[in-house]
Amino acid sequence: MSDANAQAGETLNHISANRTLIAKKFTVGDVLKPEVVHGLQTVSQVFEHYRPALEFRFEDAGGFTHLEELKFKSVDDFSWSSINRHSHFLTRQTAKRRPI
């Protein structure tokens, strides 16, 4: 079974119950001890379990720093358009650039 992502043209395949998936880390920091997790059968379940998030540091034209944490709930959330849509800072900057 697979979910097709029409926008990105990607296909995600579900992993059979008799298979093992080894995923790269979802965190910025080093992992001290690998975690073995059983029972995750879909990509959605992996995102629900790990709840990946990154803290972004943006600097505006005035030199002020803005910190913002973005949470990723699906593979689509890693696209530029999704990051731009979920970031308050980037949304404001994009709106400023658009002609009136």
FENCORFEN-V635400 format. One record per residue. N is the residue number from 0. D_LAST is the distance of its C-alpha to the last C-alpha in Angstrom with 1 decimal. Layout:
BEGIN
N;D_LAST / N;D_LAST
END
This chain:
BEGIN
0;46.5 / 1;43.0 / 2;39.4 / 3;37.1 / 4;33.5 / 5;32.0 / 6;28.6 / 7;30.3 / 8;33.4 / 9;35.6 / 10;38.8 / 11;40.2 / 12;43.9 / 13;45.7 / 14;48.7 / 15;52.1 / 16;54.0 / 17;56.6 / 18;54.1 / 19;52.7 / 20;49.2 / 21;48.7 / 22;45.1 / 23;43.7 / 24;42.8 / 25;39.7 / 26;39.8 / 27;39.1 / 28;42.5 / 29;45.8 / 30;47.7 / 31;51.1 / 32;52.7 / 33;51.5 / 34;51.1 / 35;52.8 / 36;51.1 / 37;52.8 / 38;51.5 / 39;48.0 / 40;47.7 / 41;44.0 / 42;41.0 / 43;39.6 / 44;42.7 / 45;42.4 / 46;38.9 / 47;40.1 / 48;43.1 / 49;41.5 / 50;38.1 / 51;36.5 / 52;33.9 / 53;32.6 / 54;31.4 / 55;28.5 / 56;27.9 / 57;24.4 / 58;23.8 / 59;20.6 / 60;19.7 / 61;22.0 / 62;24.9 / 63;25.1 / 64;26.5 / 65;25.3 / 66;27.9 / 67;27.1 / 68;29.6 / 69;28.6 / 70;31.1 / 71;31.9 / 72;33.3 / 73;33.5 / 74;33.4 / 75;29.9 / 76;28.7 / 77;29.3 / 78;26.6 / 79;23.5 / 80;21.3 / 81;23.5 / 82;23.7 / 83;19.9 / 84;19.8 / 85;22.7 / 86;21.7 / 87;19.8 / 88;19.2 / 89;17.9 / 90;15.6 / 91;14.1 / 92;13.9 / 93;12.3 / 94;9.5 / 95;9.1 / 96;9.1 / 97;6.4 / 98;3.8 / 99;0.0
END
